[in-house]
Amino acid sequence: MRAFRGYTWLFLVVQAVVRVGRKYAVYLPRRVVEELKLREGEKLVLTLEGESIVLRRPTGFFEEARQPPKKLRMAPEEFEKTSVEAQEELLGPSDAQGAA
């Protein structure tokens, strides 16, 4: 969060032109990497929204789902509820109910 002349900014808006490199690699501007404190090898969730590509950190659900089963700290009921919430977030409420 940033304060600027009496306003609180919740999100930093950065627009930059990036080039698609070999093997379709896209390199993030240094300012973005530093602002988000990204580390090399960190995983991000990629979502296509129309003509836009959105990258974000995985939610708690995705982090828990990546753990081997013996390390899951979520009850099956809680996992199911979180799964439905994540589907609703990604697909919309009507599509997620049909998938469950």
C-alpha positions in Angstrom: 0.0 0.0 0.0 1.2 3.5 -0.8 0.2 6.9 0.5 0.3 9.8 -1.9 -1.1 13.3 -1.0 -3.8 12.0 1.3 -4.8 9.0 -0.9 -4.0 5.4 -0.2 -3.1 3.3 -3.2 -4.0 -0.4 -2.9 -2.5 -1.4 -6.3 0.4 -0.1 -8.2 -0.5 0.2 -11.9 2.4 -0.4 -14.2 2.2 -0.6 -18.0 5.1 -1.7 -20.0 5.7 -3.2 -23.5 7.4 -6.6 -23.3 8.8 -8.7 -26.1 8.0 -12.4 -26.5 11.4 -14.2 -26.7 12.7 -17.6 -27.6 10.4 -20.4 -26.6 7.7 -17.8 -26.0 9.4 -16.5 -22.9 8.1 -13.1 -21.5 10.5 -11.2 -19.2 8.9 -9.0 -16.5 10.3 -5.5 -16.0 12.7 -5.1 -13.1 10.3 -2.6 -11.4 7.5 -5.1 -11.4 9.7 -7.9 -10.0 11.0 -5.6 -7.3 7.6 -4.2 -6.4 6.0 -7.7 -6.1 9.2 -9.2 -4.5 9.1 -12.1 -7.0 11.8 -14.7 -6.8 13.3 -16.8 -9.6 11.5 -20.2 -9.8 8.4 -18.9 -8.0 5.2 -20.2 -9.5 2.4 -17.9 -10.7 -1.1 -18.6 -12.0 -1.7 -17.5 -15.6 -5.3 -16.7 -16.6 -6.5 -15.6 -20.0 -9.2 -12.9 -19.8 -10.3 -12.1 -23.3 -7.2 -10.6 -25.0 -5.5 -10.1 -21.7 -3.0 -12.3 -19.8 -3.2 -12.0 -16.0 -0.4 -13.4 -13.8 -1.0 -13.7 -10.0 0.4 -15.6 -7.1 -1.4 -18.9 -6.2 -4.2 -18.6 -3.6 -4.0 -20.7 -0.5 -6.1 -23.4 -2.2 -3.5 -23.9 -4.9 -0.6 -23.8 -2.4 -2.4 -26.5 -0.3 -3.2 -28.6 -3.4 0.5 -28.7 -4.5 1.5 -30.4 -1.2 1.9 -34.1 -1.2 -1.2 -35.8 0.4 0.5 -36.6 3.7 1.3 -32.9 4.2 -2.2 -31.6 3.6 -3.5 -29.8 6.6 -7.0 -29.3 5.3 -10.0 -31.5 6.2 -11.8 -33.0 3.1 -14.9 -30.9 3.7 -12.8 -27.7 3.9 -10.9 -28.8 0.8 -14.2 -29.3 -1.1 -15.5 -25.9 0.0 -12.3 -24.2 -1.0 -12.3 -26.0 -4.4 -15.8 -24.8 -5.2 -14.9 -21.3 -4.2 -11.8 -21.4 -6.5 -13.9 -22.8 -9.3 -16.5 -20.0 -8.8 -13.7 -17.4 -8.9 -12.2 -18.8 -12.1 -15.4 -20.0 -14.0 -18.2 -18.0 -12.5 -20.9 -19.2 -10.1 -23.1 -21.1 -12.6 -20.3 -23.1 -14.2 -18.7 -24.1 -10.8 -22.0 -25.5 -9.5 -22.3 -27.7 -12.6 -18.7 -28.9 -12.1 -19.2 -29.9 -8.4 
